[in-house]
């Protein structure tokens, strides 16, 4: 089975896409908290 876990850099990009483009406030809040947690 291939490992499809994103790199830390890739994960940050995904979170930033969610923060900048999600219309769901809960998703944005989660992504902001997750980004802060990993930095």
C-alpha distance matrix in Angstrom:
0.0 3.8 6.6 9.1 11.8 15.0 17.3 20.5 22.4 20.2 20.3 24.1 24.3 22.7 25.1 28.0 27.3 27.4 30.6 32.3 31.5 30.8 33.7 32.7 34.5 32.3 29.2 31.1 32.4 28.9 27.6 30.7 30.4 26.8 27.7 30.6 28.6 26.2 29.0
3.8 0.0 3.8 6.1 9.1 11.9 14.1 17.5 19.0 16.8 17.4 21.1 21.1 19.8 22.4 25.1 24.5 25.0 28.1 29.6 29.0 28.6 31.8 31.0 32.8 30.8 27.5 29.1 30.5 27.2 25.5 28.4 28.4 24.7 25.2 28.3 26.5 23.8 26.3
6.6 3.8 0.0 3.8 5.7 8.7 10.8 14.0 15.9 13.9 14.2 17.9 18.4 17.2 19.5 22.3 22.1 22.5 25.3 27.1 26.9 26.5 29.8 28.9 30.3 28.2 24.9 26.3 27.5 24.2 22.4 25.2 25.0 21.2 21.7 24.7 22.8 20.1 22.6
9.1 6.1 3.8 0.0 3.8 6.2 9.2 12.3 13.8 11.2 11.4 15.2 15.2 13.7 16.3 19.0 18.5 19.0 22.0 23.6 23.2 22.9 26.2 25.5 27.1 25.3 21.8 23.1 24.7 21.5 19.5 22.5 22.7 19.0 19.3 22.6 21.2 18.6 21.0
11.8 9.1 5.7 3.8 0.0 3.8 6.6 9.2 11.3 9.2 8.7 12.5 13.3 12.0 14.0 16.9 17.1 17.4 20.0 21.9 22.0 21.7 25.1 24.1 25.2 23.2 19.9 21.0 22.1 18.9 16.9 19.6 19.5 15.7 16.1 19.1 17.6 14.9 17.5
15.0 11.9 8.7 6.2 3.8 0.0 3.8 6.4 7.8 5.5 5.7 9.2 9.8 9.2 11.4 13.9 14.3 15.2 17.5 19.1 19.6 19.8 23.4 22.8 23.8 22.2 18.8 19.2 20.6 17.8 15.1 17.5 18.0 14.4 13.9 17.1 16.2 13.3 15.3
17.3 14.1 10.8 9.2 6.6 3.8 0.0 3.8 5.3 5.0 6.0 8.5 9.8 10.5 12.2 14.1 15.3 16.6 18.3 19.9 21.0 21.5 25.2 24.8 25.3 23.9 20.6 20.4 21.5 18.9 16.0 17.7 18.1 14.5 13.4 16.2 15.3 11.9 13.2
20.5 17.5 14.0 12.3 9.2 6.4 3.8 0.0 3.8 5.4 5.1 6.2 8.7 9.9 10.5 12.3 14.4 15.4 16.4 18.3 19.9 20.5 24.1 23.5 23.5 22.1 19.0 18.5 19.1 16.7 13.8 14.9 15.1 11.7 10.2 12.6 11.9 8.4 9.4
22.4 19.0 15.9 13.8 11.3 7.8 5.3 3.8 0.0 3.8 5.5 5.2 6.4 8.8 10.0 10.7 12.6 14.5 15.3 16.5 18.3 19.5 23.3 23.2 23.4 22.6 19.4 18.3 19.5 17.6 14.2 15.0 16.1 13.2 10.8 13.5 13.8 10.5 10.4
20.2 16.8 13.9 11.2 9.2 5.5 5.0 5.4 3.8 0.0 3.8 5.4 5.1 6.3 8.7 9.9 10.7 12.6 14.3 15.4 16.4 17.5 21.3 21.3 22.0 21.3 17.7 17.2 18.9 16.9 13.5 15.1 16.5 13.4 11.6 14.9 15.2 12.2 13.0
20.3 17.4 14.2 11.4 8.7 5.7 6.0 5.1 5.5 3.8 0.0 3.8 5.4 5.1 6.2 8.6 9.9 10.7 12.3 14.3 15.4 15.7 19.4 18.9 19.3 18.1 14.7 14.4 15.7 13.4 10.2 12.2 13.1 9.8 8.7 12.2 12.1 9.5 11.1
24.1 21.1 17.9 15.2 12.5 9.2 8.5 6.2 5.2 5.4 3.8 0.0 3.8 5.4 5.1 6.1 8.6 9.9 10.4 12.1 14.1 14.9 18.5 18.3 18.2 17.6 14.4 13.1 14.4 12.8 9.2 10.1 11.6 9.0 6.5 9.9 10.9 8.5 9.0
24.3 21.1 18.4 15.2 13.3 9.8 9.8 8.7 6.4 5.1 5.4 3.8 0.0 3.8 5.4 5.1 6.2 8.7 9.8 10.4 12.0 13.5 17.2 17.8 18.2 18.2 14.7 13.4 15.5 14.4 10.6 11.8 14.2 11.9 9.6 13.0 14.5 12.3 12.5
22.7 19.8 17.2 13.7 12.0 9.2 10.5 9.9 8.8 6.3 5.1 5.4 3.8 0.0 3.8 5.4 5.2 6.4 8.7 10.0 10.5 11.2 15.0 15.1 16.1 15.6 12.0 11.5 13.9 12.3 8.8 11.2 13.3 10.9 9.8 13.5 14.5 12.9 14.0
25.1 22.4 19.5 16.3 14.0 11.4 12.2 10.5 10.0 8.7 6.2 5.1 5.4 3.8 0.0 3.8 5.4 5.1 6.2 8.6 10.0 10.1 13.6 13.3 13.4 12.9 9.6 8.5 10.4 9.0 5.3 7.4 9.7 7.7 6.6 10.3 11.6 10.8 11.9
28.0 25.1 22.3 19.0 16.9 13.9 14.1 12.3 10.7 9.9 8.6 6.1 5.1 5.4 3.8 0.0 3.8 5.3 4.9 6.0 8.3 9.8 13.3 13.8 13.8 14.3 11.2 9.1 11.4 11.2 7.5 8.1 11.3 10.3 8.1 11.2 13.5 12.7 12.7
27.3 24.5 22.1 18.5 17.1 14.3 15.3 14.4 12.6 10.7 9.9 8.6 6.2 5.2 5.4 3.8 0.0 3.8 5.5 5.2 5.8 7.6 11.3 12.5 13.5 14.3 10.9 9.4 12.6 12.5 9.1 10.7 13.9 12.8 11.4 14.7 16.7 15.8 16.3
27.4 25.0 22.5 19.0 17.4 15.2 16.6 15.4 14.5 12.6 10.7 9.9 8.7 6.4 5.1 5.3 3.8 0.0 3.8 5.5 5.4 5.1 8.7 9.1 10.1 10.5 7.1 6.1 9.5 9.3 6.5 8.8 11.8 11.1 10.6 13.8 15.5 15.4 16.5
30.6 28.1 25.3 22.0 20.0 17.5 18.3 16.4 15.3 14.3 12.3 10.4 9.8 8.7 6.2 4.9 5.5 3.8 0.0 3.8 5.9 6.1 9.0 9.4 9.0 10.2 7.7 4.8 7.7 8.8 6.1 6.6 10.2 10.6 9.6 12.0 14.5 14.9 15.3
32.3 29.6 27.1 23.6 21.9 19.1 19.9 18.3 16.5 15.4 14.3 12.1 10.4 10.0 8.6 6.0 5.2 5.5 3.8 0.0 3.8 6.3 8.9 10.8 11.0 13.0 10.7 7.9 11.1 12.5 9.9 10.1 13.8 14.2 12.6 15.0 17.8 17.9 17.8
31.5 29.0 26.9 23.2 22.0 19.6 21.0 19.9 18.3 16.4 15.4 14.1 12.0 10.5 10.0 8.3 5.8 5.4 5.9 3.8 0.0 3.8 6.5 9.0 10.5 12.6 10.1 8.5 12.3 13.4 11.2 12.4 15.9 15.9 15.1 17.8 20.1 20.2 20.6
30.8 28.6 26.5 22.9 21.7 19.8 21.5 20.5 19.5 17.5 15.7 14.9 13.5 11.2 10.1 9.8 7.6 5.1 6.1 6.3 3.8 0.0 3.8 5.4 7.5 9.3 6.9 6.4 10.1 11.1 9.8 11.6 14.6 14.8 14.9 17.5 19.4 19.9 20.9
33.7 31.8 29.8 26.2 25.1 23.4 25.2 24.1 23.3 21.3 19.4 18.5 17.2 15.0 13.6 13.3 11.3 8.7 9.0 8.9 6.5 3.8 0.0 3.8 6.3 9.0 8.1 7.9 11.1 12.7 12.4 13.8 16.5 17.4 17.8 20.0 21.9 22.9 23.9
32.7 31.0 28.9 25.5 24.1 22.8 24.8 23.5 23.2 21.3 18.9 18.3 17.8 15.1 13.3 13.8 12.5 9.1 9.4 10.8 9.0 5.4 3.8 0.0 3.8 5.5 5.3 6.4 8.8 10.1 10.8 12.5 14.5 15.4 16.6 18.6 20.0 21.4 22.9
34.5 32.8 30.3 27.1 25.2 23.8 25.3 23.5 23.4 22.0 19.3 18.2 18.2 16.1 13.4 13.8 13.5 10.1 9.0 11.0 10.5 7.5 6.3 3.8 0.0 3.8 5.5 5.1 6.1 8.6 9.9 10.5 12.3 14.1 15.3 16.5 18.2 20.1 21.3
32.3 30.8 28.2 25.3 23.2 22.2 23.9 22.1 22.6 21.3 18.1 17.6 18.2 15.6 12.9 14.3 14.3 10.5 10.2 13.0 12.6 9.3 9.0 5.5 3.8 0.0 3.8 5.5 5.1 6.1 8.6 9.9 10.6 12.1 14.1 15.4 16.3 18.4 20.2
29.2 27.5 24.9 21.8 19.9 18.8 20.6 19.0 19.4 17.7 14.7 14.4 14.7 12.0 9.6 11.2 10.9 7.1 7.7 10.7 10.1 6.9 8.1 5.3 5.5 3.8 0.0 3.8 5.5 5.1 6.1 8.6 9.9 10.4 12.1 14.2 15.1 16.5 18.3
31.1 29.1 26.3 23.1 21.0 19.2 20.4 18.5 18.3 17.2 14.4 13.1 13.4 11.5 8.5 9.1 9.4 6.1 4.8 7.9 8.5 6.4 7.9 6.4 5.1 5.5 3.8 0.0 3.8 5.4 5.1 6.1 8.6 9.8 10.4 12.2 14.1 15.5 16.6
32.4 30.5 27.5 24.7 22.1 20.6 21.5 19.1 19.5 18.9 15.7 14.4 15.5 13.9 10.4 11.4 12.6 9.5 7.7 11.1 12.3 10.1 11.1 8.8 6.1 5.1 5.5 3.8 0.0 3.8 5.5 5.2 6.2 8.5 9.9 10.7 12.2 14.5 15.7
28.9 27.2 24.2 21.5 18.9 17.8 18.9 16.7 17.6 16.9 13.4 12.8 14.4 12.3 9.0 11.2 12.5 9.3 8.8 12.5 13.4 11.1 12.7 10.1 8.6 6.1 5.1 5.4 3.8 0.0 3.8 5.5 5.2 6.0 8.5 9.9 10.4 12.3 14.4
27.6 25.5 22.4 19.5 16.9 15.1 16.0 13.8 14.2 13.5 10.2 9.2 10.6 8.8 5.3 7.5 9.1 6.5 6.1 9.9 11.2 9.8 12.4 10.8 9.9 8.6 6.1 5.1 5.5 3.8 0.0 3.8 5.5 5.0 6.0 8.5 9.7 10.6 12.3
30.7 28.4 25.2 22.5 19.6 17.5 17.7 14.9 15.0 15.1 12.2 10.1 11.8 11.2 7.4 8.1 10.7 8.8 6.6 10.1 12.4 11.6 13.8 12.5 10.5 9.9 8.6 6.1 5.2 5.5 3.8 0.0 3.8 5.5 5.2 6.2 8.6 10.2 10.8
30.4 28.4 25.0 22.7 19.5 18.0 18.1 15.1 16.1 16.5 13.1 11.6 14.2 13.3 9.7 11.3 13.9 11.8 10.2 13.8 15.9 14.6 16.5 14.5 12.3 10.6 9.9 8.6 6.2 5.2 5.5 3.8 0.0 3.8 5.5 5.1 6.1 8.8 10.2
26.8 24.7 21.2 19.0 15.7 14.4 14.5 11.7 13.2 13.4 9.8 9.0 11.9 10.9 7.7 10.3 12.8 11.1 10.6 14.2 15.9 14.8 17.4 15.4 14.1 12.1 10.4 9.8 8.5 6.0 5.0 5.5 3.8 0.0 3.8 5.4 5.0 6.3 8.7
27.7 25.2 21.7 19.3 16.1 13.9 13.4 10.2 10.8 11.6 8.7 6.5 9.6 9.8 6.6 8.1 11.4 10.6 9.6 12.6 15.1 14.9 17.8 16.6 15.3 14.1 12.1 10.4 9.9 8.5 6.0 5.2 5.5 3.8 0.0 3.8 5.4 5.4 6.3
30.6 28.3 24.7 22.6 19.1 17.1 16.2 12.6 13.5 14.9 12.2 9.9 13.0 13.5 10.3 11.2 14.7 13.8 12.0 15.0 17.8 17.5 20.0 18.6 16.5 15.4 14.2 12.2 10.7 9.9 8.5 6.2 5.1 5.4 3.8 0.0 3.8 5.6 5.4
28.6 26.5 22.8 21.2 17.6 16.2 15.3 11.9 13.8 15.2 12.1 10.9 14.5 14.5 11.6 13.5 16.7 15.5 14.5 17.8 20.1 19.4 21.9 20.0 18.2 16.3 15.1 14.1 12.2 10.4 9.7 8.6 6.1 5.0 5.4 3.8 0.0 3.8 5.7
26.2 23.8 20.1 18.6 14.9 13.3 11.9 8.4 10.5 12.2 9.5 8.5 12.3 12.9 10.8 12.7 15.8 15.4 14.9 17.9 20.2 19.9 22.9 21.4 20.1 18.4 16.5 15.5 14.5 12.3 10.6 10.2 8.8 6.3 5.4 5.6 3.8 0.0 3.8
29.0 26.3 22.6 21.0 17.5 15.3 13.2 9.4 10.4 13.0 11.1 9.0 12.5 14.0 11.9 12.7 16.3 16.5 15.3 17.8 20.6 20.9 23.9 22.9 21.3 20.2 18.3 16.6 15.7 14.4 12.3 10.8 10.2 8.7 6.3 5.4 5.7 3.8 0.0
